Amino acid sequence: MKIEYLTECLACNSTDFKAFEQTIAMMHQNLPAKYNFDRCNACGLVFLNPRAAETELGQFYTASYLPYRVEEAWGKYASFVKQDQQKIDKARVERLIKQSNLNTQSRILDIGCGKPTFLASLRNRIQATLIGLDFSDEGWKNDRDSYHNIDLRTGEIADLGNEKPMDIITMWHYLEHDYNPQQHLKQLLTYSHVQTRLIIEVPNFDSYTRKKFGKHWSGYHTPRHTALYSPKNMELMLKNSGWHVDQILTYGTLHPYTLHWMSRMEKKRINWSASMEPRFIGYVIGMVLNAPLYLFQKYVSMGFMTIIARPI
C-alpha cells in the first residue's frame, strides 16, 4: 500500500508534532497493522501520519462497509435504521432553516453528499437549487429516481468551475476525511458571498466518548479519518482558510450513542462484514440505559460538534 508522510499540521501548519496514539484499521477486517496518529504541539490537532495515499482509499470502502449495506446488515431491523436516518436528515434541514431564510432562489451545496438523503429531505421542504458533490456516485447511481431535481456531481471542489455563489454550504462528516482541508476551504470562498454560511459537523476529539474509549474510539475511524478536530484548532484552521466562526455547538445531528456503541464494538473486535441483526436489541437497550447521560450533550460535548462560519 502506498503511504505518505505529513510534514505540517493540517490545521495550523506547524512542524512541531509527535506520536500520540496507535490504532488498528476500524470497521475493516484482515488488516493487523497499526496506524499512527500524531498530535500537533502547537494547536493540538490529532492527525493520521503516515496515511494511505488517496488512491488507496478504495480498499477501505468495500461492499462490506457497514454504511453501504443497511438492508443486508440489519435485516428485519433495517426499517428502524432508515427511520433513524430520516430523523438525522430532518435535523439537518432544521439546522439550515435556523441559519438562513431559505426560498426558491436559495442555492445550497452539500460537500461529500454520499447517499444524498439529506438533499432529498431538503428538496421535499423547499424548492431551491440543490447541488451535491462527492468523489464517487456510489451513493446514488442505483437509485437516481429518488433524487430527481437534485444536481448530483462527482469530483472535487475545484471541479465546480464557474458555479454561482452559494447561500449555504454544508459538510456533514466530510472534513475529517479531507486530505487537504485548508486548500478546499479556501476554494469554497470562490463559491461564497458575504452572507454565505458554512455548516460543518465532525467528531469532537475533546468529547466524553473519546476520553471514555481512548484508542478504541470510533471517531478515529482509521484510516478513513485523516484528522480529529477540537473546537480551538477547528476555529484556527477556518481562520487560516479565510472563514470566521460564528458559533460552535457541542453536539451534532448524529446521536452520540452511535459513537459509544461503535467504540464498544471496536473494542470487542467484531466482524463488521457480518450481520448486525443479532446486535440490534443490545444497541437499543444500551441507548435507553445511557439516555440520561447524553441529555447533557448541549452543555458538554459527548462525541460531535457543529461549526457555523462565514467568509471573513
C-alpha positions as CSV (number, residue, x, y, z in Angstrom):
1,M,0.0,0.0,0.0
2,K,1.3,3.4,-0.9
3,I,1.6,5.8,2.1
4,E,2.5,9.4,2.5
5,Y,4.1,11.4,5.4
6,L,2.8,14.8,6.5
7,T,5.4,17.4,7.4
8,E,3.0,20.1,8.6
9,C,-0.1,20.2,10.8
10,L,-3.3,20.3,8.7
11,A,-4.8,23.0,10.9
12,C,-2.0,25.4,11.8
13,N,0.9,24.4,9.5
14,S,3.2,23.8,12.4
15,T,6.0,21.3,12.0
16,D,6.1,20.6,15.8
17,F,4.2,17.4,16.4
18,K,4.8,14.0,17.9
19,A,3.3,10.5,18.0
20,F,0.1,10.3,20.1
21,E,-1.8,7.1,19.6
22,Q,-1.8,3.9,17.5
23,T,-5.0,2.2,16.4
24,I,-5.9,-0.7,14.1
25,A,-8.0,-0.4,11.0
26,M,-11.6,0.2,12.1
27,M,-14.7,-1.3,10.5
28,H,-12.4,-3.4,8.4
29,Q,-11.1,-7.0,8.6
30,N,-7.8,-8.7,7.9
31,L,-5.6,-5.7,8.5
32,P,-3.5,-6.4,11.6
33,A,-1.2,-3.4,11.1
34,K,-1.4,-0.4,13.4
35,Y,-1.8,3.2,12.2
36,N,-0.1,6.1,13.9
37,F,-1.8,9.4,14.9
38,D,0.4,12.4,15.6
39,R,-0.6,15.3,17.8
40,C,0.4,18.9,17.0
41,N,2.2,20.6,19.9
42,A,1.0,24.0,18.7
43,C,-2.7,23.6,18.2
44,G,-3.5,20.1,19.5
45,L,-4.8,18.6,16.2
46,V,-4.6,14.8,16.1
47,F,-3.9,13.6,12.6
48,L,-3.1,10.3,10.8
49,N,0.6,10.2,9.9
50,P,1.7,8.4,7.8
51,R,-1.6,7.9,5.9
52,A,-2.7,5.9,2.9
53,A,-2.4,7.7,-0.4
54,E,-5.8,8.9,-1.6
55,T,-5.6,6.4,-4.5
56,E,-5.5,3.6,-2.0
57,L,-8.7,4.5,-0.1
58,G,-11.0,2.4,-2.2
59,Q,-9.9,-0.7,-0.3
60,F,-11.5,0.7,2.8
61,Y,-14.9,1.4,1.2
62,T,-15.8,-2.1,0.1
63,A,-19.2,-3.7,-0.3
64,S,-18.9,-5.0,3.3
65,Y,-18.5,-1.4,4.6
66,L,-21.4,-1.1,7.1
67,P,-22.9,2.3,5.9
68,Y,-23.2,0.8,2.4
69,R,-25.3,-2.2,3.4
70,V,-28.2,-1.2,5.6
71,E,-30.7,-3.8,4.4
72,E,-28.2,-6.6,4.3
73,A,-26.6,-5.7,7.7
74,W,-29.6,-5.0,9.8
75,G,-32.1,-7.5,8.2
76,K,-35.6,-7.3,9.7
77,Y,-34.5,-4.1,11.6
78,A,-33.4,-2.2,8.5
79,S,-36.6,-0.1,8.5
80,F,-35.7,1.2,12.0
81,V,-32.2,2.2,10.8
82,K,-33.7,4.0,7.8
83,Q,-36.1,5.9,10.1
84,D,-33.2,7.0,12.2
85,Q,-31.5,8.4,9.1
86,Q,-34.7,10.3,8.3
87,K,-34.6,11.9,11.7
88,I,-31.0,12.9,11.1
89,D,-31.8,14.4,7.7
90,K,-34.7,16.3,9.3
91,A,-32.5,17.7,12.0
92,R,-30.0,18.9,9.3
93,V,-32.8,20.6,7.4
94,E,-33.9,22.4,10.5
95,R,-30.3,23.5,11.1
96,L,-30.2,25.1,7.7
97,I,-33.5,26.8,8.3
98,K,-32.2,28.3,11.5
99,Q,-29.2,29.8,9.7
100,S,-30.9,31.3,6.7
101,N,-34.2,32.4,5.2
102,L,-34.4,29.8,2.5
103,N,-36.5,30.4,-0.6
104,T,-36.8,29.3,-4.2
105,Q,-33.8,31.4,-5.1
106,S,-31.6,29.9,-2.5
107,R,-28.5,27.9,-3.5
108,I,-27.2,25.0,-1.3
109,L,-24.1,23.0,-1.8
110,D,-23.5,19.7,0.1
111,I,-19.9,18.6,0.1
112,G,-19.4,14.9,0.5
113,C,-23.1,14.2,-0.1
114,G,-22.6,10.4,-0.1
115,K,-26.1,8.9,-0.3
116,P,-27.9,12.2,-0.7
117,T,-30.9,11.6,1.6
118,F,-30.3,14.9,3.3
119,L,-30.7,16.8,0.0
120,A,-33.8,14.8,-0.8
121,S,-35.3,15.8,2.6
122,L,-34.4,19.4,1.9
123,R,-35.9,19.2,-1.6
124,N,-39.2,18.0,-0.1
125,R,-39.2,21.0,2.2
126,I,-38.3,23.8,-0.2
127,Q,-37.8,24.2,-4.0
128,A,-34.3,25.6,-4.1
129,T,-31.2,24.9,-6.1
130,L,-29.5,21.9,-4.6
131,I,-26.1,20.6,-5.5
132,G,-24.5,17.5,-4.1
133,L,-20.7,16.8,-4.6
134,D,-18.9,13.6,-3.9
135,F,-15.8,11.8,-5.1
136,S,-18.0,8.8,-6.1
137,D,-21.5,8.3,-7.3
138,E,-21.9,5.0,-5.3
139,G,-24.5,6.7,-3.1
140,W,-27.0,7.4,-5.8
141,K,-26.1,5.7,-9.1
142,N,-28.5,2.8,-8.5
143,D,-31.4,5.0,-7.2
144,R,-31.4,8.1,-9.4
145,D,-35.2,8.4,-9.4
146,S,-35.2,9.1,-5.6
147,Y,-33.0,12.2,-6.2
148,H,-34.8,14.0,-9.0
149,N,-34.4,17.8,-9.1
150,I,-31.0,17.5,-7.3
151,D,-27.8,18.3,-9.2
152,L,-25.5,15.4,-8.1
153,R,-21.9,15.6,-9.3
154,T,-18.7,13.6,-8.9
155,G,-15.4,15.3,-8.4
156,E,-13.7,17.8,-6.1
157,I,-14.5,21.4,-5.2
158,A,-12.2,22.7,-7.9
159,D,-14.4,20.8,-10.4
160,L,-17.4,23.2,-9.7
161,G,-15.9,25.5,-12.3
162,N,-17.7,28.9,-12.7
163,E,-20.6,28.0,-10.4
164,K,-22.5,30.9,-8.9
165,P,-22.1,31.6,-5.2
166,M,-23.9,29.5,-2.6
167,D,-26.1,30.7,0.2
168,I,-25.3,27.7,2.4
169,I,-22.5,25.1,2.1
170,T,-22.7,22.0,4.2
171,M,-20.1,19.4,5.2
172,W,-21.8,16.6,7.2
173,H,-18.9,14.4,8.3
174,Y,-16.8,15.3,5.4
175,L,-13.9,17.4,6.8
176,E,-12.5,14.6,8.9
177,H,-11.9,12.7,5.7
178,D,-10.3,15.6,3.8
179,Y,-6.7,15.3,2.8
180,N,-6.3,19.0,2.1
181,P,-8.8,20.8,4.3
182,Q,-7.2,24.3,4.2
183,Q,-6.9,24.2,0.4
184,H,-10.5,23.1,0.0
185,L,-11.9,25.6,2.5
186,K,-10.1,28.4,0.6
187,Q,-11.5,27.2,-2.7
188,L,-15.0,27.4,-1.2
189,L,-14.6,31.1,-0.8
190,T,-14.8,31.3,-4.6
191,Y,-18.4,30.0,-4.3
192,S,-19.4,32.2,-1.4
193,H,-20.7,35.7,-0.8
194,V,-20.7,37.8,2.4
195,Q,-23.9,36.2,3.7
196,T,-22.9,32.6,2.9
197,R,-23.0,30.2,5.8
198,L,-20.7,27.2,6.1
199,I,-22.1,24.4,8.3
200,I,-19.6,21.7,9.4
201,E,-20.3,18.6,11.6
202,V,-17.4,16.4,12.7
203,P,-16.5,14.2,15.6
204,N,-15.1,16.2,18.5
205,F,-11.8,14.9,19.9
206,D,-12.4,16.8,23.1
207,S,-15.5,14.8,23.9
208,Y,-16.7,12.4,26.5
209,T,-16.8,9.3,24.3
210,R,-13.2,9.8,23.1
211,K,-12.0,10.1,26.7
212,K,-14.0,7.0,27.7
213,F,-12.9,4.7,24.9
214,G,-9.4,6.0,24.1
215,K,-7.7,4.2,21.2
216,H,-10.9,2.3,20.6
217,W,-13.0,5.5,20.0
218,S,-14.7,5.0,16.7
219,G,-14.2,8.7,15.9
220,Y,-10.7,7.7,14.7
221,H,-12.4,5.5,12.1
222,T,-8.9,4.5,11.0
223,P,-7.7,5.0,8.3
224,R,-10.7,6.8,6.7
225,H,-10.4,9.8,9.1
226,T,-7.3,11.9,8.5
227,A,-7.8,14.4,11.3
228,L,-9.6,14.6,14.7
229,Y,-10.6,18.2,15.4
230,S,-11.3,20.1,18.6
231,P,-13.1,23.4,18.9
232,K,-9.9,25.5,19.2
233,N,-7.9,24.0,16.3
234,M,-11.1,23.9,14.1
235,E,-11.6,27.7,14.6
236,L,-7.9,28.3,13.9
237,M,-7.9,26.3,10.7
238,L,-11.0,28.1,9.5
239,K,-9.4,31.4,10.2
240,N,-6.3,30.4,8.3
241,S,-8.6,29.5,5.4
242,G,-10.5,32.7,5.3
243,W,-13.5,31.9,7.4
244,H,-14.8,33.4,10.6
245,V,-16.5,31.1,13.1
246,D,-19.9,32.5,14.4
247,Q,-20.8,29.5,16.6
248,I,-19.6,26.2,17.8
249,L,-22.2,23.8,19.2
250,T,-21.2,20.9,21.5
251,Y,-23.4,18.5,19.6
252,G,-24.4,17.4,16.1
253,T,-27.3,15.8,14.3
254,L,-25.9,12.3,14.9
255,H,-26.7,10.8,18.4
256,P,-23.5,10.5,20.4
257,Y,-24.6,7.0,21.5
258,T,-23.7,6.0,17.9
259,L,-20.1,6.6,18.7
260,H,-20.5,4.9,22.1
261,W,-21.8,1.7,20.6
262,M,-19.4,1.6,17.6
263,S,-16.5,2.2,20.0
264,R,-17.6,-0.7,22.2
265,M,-17.8,-2.9,19.1
266,E,-14.3,-1.8,18.0
267,K,-13.0,-2.8,21.5
268,K,-14.6,-6.2,21.0
269,R,-13.1,-6.5,17.5
270,I,-16.3,-7.6,16.0
271,N,-16.6,-8.7,12.3
272,W,-18.2,-5.6,10.7
273,S,-18.9,-7.5,7.5
274,A,-21.2,-9.9,9.4
275,S,-24.9,-9.4,10.1
276,M,-25.7,-6.7,12.7
277,E,-29.2,-8.1,13.2
278,P,-28.3,-10.1,16.4
279,R,-26.8,-6.9,17.9
280,F,-29.8,-4.6,17.3
281,I,-31.7,-5.3,20.6
282,G,-28.5,-4.8,22.6
283,Y,-27.9,-1.5,20.7
284,V,-31.4,-0.3,21.7
285,I,-31.1,-1.4,25.3
286,G,-27.7,0.4,25.6
287,M,-29.2,3.6,24.1
288,V,-32.0,3.6,26.6
289,L,-29.7,3.0,29.6
290,N,-27.3,5.7,28.5
291,A,-30.1,8.2,27.5
292,P,-29.9,10.2,30.8
293,L,-26.1,10.8,30.3
294,Y,-26.5,12.0,26.7
295,L,-29.2,14.6,27.7
296,F,-26.2,16.8,28.6
297,Q,-24.8,17.0,25.1
298,K,-25.9,20.6,24.7
299,Y,-23.6,21.5,27.6
300,V,-20.7,19.1,27.3
301,S,-19.7,17.5,24.0
302,M,-20.4,13.8,24.1
303,G,-19.0,13.0,20.7
304,F,-19.7,15.5,18.0
305,M,-19.6,19.3,17.3
306,T,-21.2,21.6,14.8
307,I,-19.5,24.7,13.4
308,I,-21.2,27.6,11.7
309,A,-18.9,30.0,9.9
310,R,-18.9,32.8,7.3
311,P,-16.3,34.4,5.0
312,I,-14.0,36.8,6.7
